Amino acid sequence: MSGGSPTRELAERIVRSEPLKEAKVAEAVRAAMLDWLASAMAAASDPGAAMLLSALGIGAEGRGAGASSILGFRYRASATDAALVNGYLSHALDYDDVHESVRGHPSAVLLSALLAEAEERGSSGAELIAAYAVGAETMCRLGLALGSRHYEAGWHSTSTLGTLGAAAACARLTGLDVEATIRALGLAATQSGGLRVHFGSAVKPLHAGMAARAGLFAARLAATGFAGAEEPLAGPIGFLSLFGGEGTSPERVVEAWGQPWQIVEPGLWFKPYPCCSAAHHAADAALAIRSESGFAAEKVVRAEVVFPPGGDAALVVREPKTGAEGRFSAEYVVAAALADGELGIDAFSDRPIRGDLARLAAKVSRRYDAELAPAPNAMPKGRFAVLTVELADGTTRTERVDCPRGSPGRPLSAEERIAKFSDASREFPAAWRELPDRISLLETIENLSDFIPDI
């Protein structure tokens, strides 16, 4: 570190870097926005969203109470409330994008905070793109600095890192200077939290909303001059030490900043299945076995998924009772893929899982193998899954996946990403279904206050 203060050096890069100079940055942000909207719109009927709106007092009588959109609803709200609800919605199905450096979900937090603030301020599309880039870079670089222990200790990185990323993004969007950005980062750091123990419940997506709201609020409070510690990131009781322990690398907070931008390389992962990305390797393997073998699921005697140690850390549910819990169950994902040959939104509803899937999932076991080496193209790094299925006639089928569909190594095509949006928006008015056209022109939009159409 050249200046000795990770927080100051980070703030300087947030304020002074120029992500718009690289065309691939805008391309990546447009793709992220399309996927973020699809993920949120697909969750419009999620029961947790209705509870959240009720708790916030947002309803028919609250229509027009603010300038910021609630995605998929006819209501508008204050920017902070909209950031909270949209963060929840876009992460509710675990269908939203992932980044391996974060070990979490950037857009659910960043775009929920940014669009809410941009709508209220009338910011431009170009301003939002630049702000997203520095917010994502902040999340990614902090993730690299913290190392693996942070997540393994039980913290939900989407929430912990997202709070600082949203603060960085909103600081950039609103034009805060370096000193105010330092204050925003400190105010965000002290609000950071989120426990992985809640995976499989509605609290997990709530984390994304809480991080979006907290980061937005941190930037707004910093703009007033409200201040905390001058160096909130470094030191024995700073953010990095507390959340990462002895294995942290503070120099990585700004090391190689924007060279390339993290949303360009290694890039964002856009999911084909609405479940935890840690299950996507096994999902692809199960779908491949079913497609190639053409067997009946009831003929399965047993199935085994082999992970590297820690490769299934996010898959905390072994005996799910509902499809929603099944998003975090390797057993359920493999069973649903083998039985149905697809993993759509309905497979992960909040309804009790089908009896045949419960019986099949009970035949699926997990094992860990530290001797198996990941492939060079493994995504995320070091991760893979090997699925072996044994049938009643004694035959076995084995499939290994190191780089799942949707990850940067095997990206979804533009047509597949549009199809994901079209599926999510099929019940929406025509103006909403036309949002991809607006996104394609994002850099040219001068005022985002009416970017999201009314319902």
Buried (B, 14 or more C-beta within 10 A) or exposed (E): BEEEBBBBBBBBBBBEBEBBEBEBBBEBBBBBBBBBBBBBBBBBEBEBBEEBBEEBEBEEEBBEBBBBBBBBBEBBBBBBBBBBBBBBBBBBBBBBBBBBBBBBBBBBBBBBBBBBBBBBBEBBBBBBBBBBBBBBBBBBBBBBBBBBBBBEEEBBBBBBBBBBBBBBBBBBBBEBEBBBBBBBBBBBBBBBBBBBEBBBBBBBBBBBBBBBBBBBBBBBBBBEEBBBBEBBBBBEEBBBBBBBEEEBEBEBBBBEBBEEBBBBEBBBBBBBBBBBBBBBBBBBBBBBBBEEBEBEBEEBEEBBBBBBEBBBBBBBBBEBBBBBBBBBBBBBBBBBBBBBEEBEBEBBBEEEBBEEBBBBBEBBEBEEEEEEEBBEEBBBEBBBBBBBBBBEEEEEBEBBBBBBBBBBBBBBEEEEBBBBBEEBBEEBEEEBBEBBEBBEEBBEBEEBBEBBBEB
